[in-house]
Amino acid sequence: MKFSFANSNFLALPERGIIWTEERAILFSDLHLGKVSHFRKNGIAVPMAAADQNLIKIQEILEKYSFEEFIILGDLFHSDLNEEWNLFIDLTLKYKHIKWTLIRGNHDRMPAYLLKEAGIQTFYKQERRGIEMIHEPDENSTKPSISGHIHPAVLLEGKGKQRERLACLFVGENQILLPAFGSFTGAKVIETNPNDKVYVFAGSKVIEV
């Protein structure tokens, strides 16, 4: 699903990310790798398959799409170092031809030297083509921005009064909100205006609602 924002062109992906055409970059937010292992370590019963699925999904993306840079808009890793981090680093080292960029989020407490060793460049925010990339939306900024953190969702109602909350990609006049990539994350229903664009994900499709 193609859309334009702040004089740039983007492609919304069913994997809950976007491709920035002019930058030849793919963007995701809130991967929260390591969250499953963190919960299991603290006695919360979560299937380990949820962690494996996130890493499998990343590798499938690396093989499926053509891009030069993988940009993570914050919360790459959820908590303390564990095996999921090592598996992710195996991917970054395998795909050395890809430029890896992290815009640090509130969960990104990983020491800088580990990120550097993994070939990941880091920023707290970065501006390109007049668009600011930042993890948490800045309500005081007037610049067009792409961010995550919110884990946006919309509430859809069916004819039979069924209600379902679905993760979404939000495109406003001055802001793009990326959904959470991680499969074991919550979501917050957001308010939208008539001129906003909202996309939800249905299997291999992206649908505007």
N, C-alpha and C positions, 0 to 999 in steps of 0.2 A: 504494500500500500504506500504510494508516494504522496508526499506533502512538502510544502514550502514553509520556511520560517526564517524571518530576518534576512532575506535575500540569499538564503542557502537552500539546498535541496536535500531531502532526506527520504529514506525508505524504512517504513515500520516493519519489523520482523516478527513472525509468530513466536520466536524464542524470547520475546519481551525485551528487545533492544531495537536500536536504529542504526542505519548506515548513513553517515554524513558524506554525501557524494563528493563534494569539492575537496574534502580532507582525506578521502580514501580511508576513512576510519570507521570502525564499528564501536558502538557505545552501549555499555550495560551499567547497571547500578545495583548495589546491595546484593552482592553475591553471598555474603555471610558464610563463606566456606569455614568449616570447622565447627559450626553451630551444632550439628548433630552429635559429633564426638564430644563436644562440651557438655551437652545435655546428658548424654549417656554416662559420662564421667561423674556427673552429679546425681546419678540415680534415677534419671527420668527415662522411661522406656520409649526410645525412638528407634525405628528400624534403621539399621546402618545403610540399607539400600538407598535411603534418601540422600545420604552424602555421596554415594557412588554415582547417583543419577546426575547430580550437579556437574561433576567432573566429566562424565560421559557426554553430557550436553555441551560443555565447553569444547571438547575435542571435536564433536560433530560440527559445531559452528566453524571451527578453524578449517575444517575440510570442505565445508559446504559453500562458504562465501568468499568472494575475492575482495581483499582489503589489505592495507599496509600497516595499520595501527589498531591495536586493541586497547580502548580506553575504558577504564572502570571508574565510575563516578562515586566512589566511596564505599566503605564497608566491604572491602574485599574479603577480609578474614574476621571472624566473629570474636575470637577470644584468644586463649593461650595457644602456643604452638602444639600441634598434634600431627598425626599422620596425614591428614588432609592437606596440610601445608606442603609437605614433602611431595605429595602426588601432584599438586598444582605446579610446583617448581619443576617437576619432571616435564610438564607440558611447556612451560616457558622456555626451557632449555632445548626441547625438541623442536620448537618453532622459533628458532633464533632469528629467522628472516622477518618475523613480525616485531614491530615496535610496541612495547608494553608500557602503558602509562596509567598511573593511579592518581586520581584526585582524592586526597585523604578525607576520610569521613570520621565520625565520632567513635567508631569501633576499630579504626586502623591504628593500633598501638604497636604494630610490628616495628622493631628496630630498623633504622634506616639502612644499616649495613647489610641486613638480610635481604631487603628489597633490592639493594644495589647488586648484591651477589646474584640475585635472580634475574638481573637485567631489566628491572622495572624502574622507570623514572617516576618521581613523585612530585606533586604540587599540592598546595592547599586550594588554589584556584588558578585557572588559566583562561586567557582570552584569545580567541581566534576569530578572524573575520567579523569582529564586532560582537561576538557571542561569548558570554562568560560561562565557563564550565565550573561548577561548584557542587559540593555534595548536598548541603542543606540550602534550600531556597532563602535568598536574602530579600525580605519584604521591603527593605529601604532602598534597594538598588533600582535604578531606572534602565539598566542595561538588559537587553535580551539575554536569557540564561537557559541553560540545560542543567538539571539537577535531579537528585533522587531523594533518599531519606524518608519521604512521606509514605512510600509504598501505596500509591494511589489506587483506588478502586471505585467502581460505580455500582449502584443497586438497580438491577433490572427487574421489572415486573411483567409476568406473563398474563395471558387472557384469563387464565384460571386463578388469578391472584397469587400465583407463585412468585416468590421473590428470591433472587440470587445475587450474591455479591461477587463481582468479577474484577480481577486486577486489570488495570487499564493504563494506556499511554495517554497523557493529557497534553494537548497543544493549545495554549492560550495565545493571546495577542503578543505577549512579551515573555512567555515562559513555556518551556517543555519540562514535564515531570515524567521521568522514567519509572516504570513499575519495578518492583523487586525481582531480581533474577532468581534468587534462591528459592528452592521448592519448599523450604521449611520456614517460611516467614509469614507474618500477618499482613493485613491490608487495611487501609483507612478510607472510608467513603468520603469523596471530596465533592464540594459544590461546584457546579459549572454554570456558565452563561450561554445564551443562545449562539454566540459567535465562536465559542470554543469548539475544538475538535477532540473527540474522545474515541479511542480505539480499544477494542477488547480482543481477546485471543481465543480462538476456537480450533484446537488441534493445529493443523498446518495453515490456518487462515487467520488473517487480521481483518476485523470487521469494524467499520465506523458505526457508532450508535448515536 
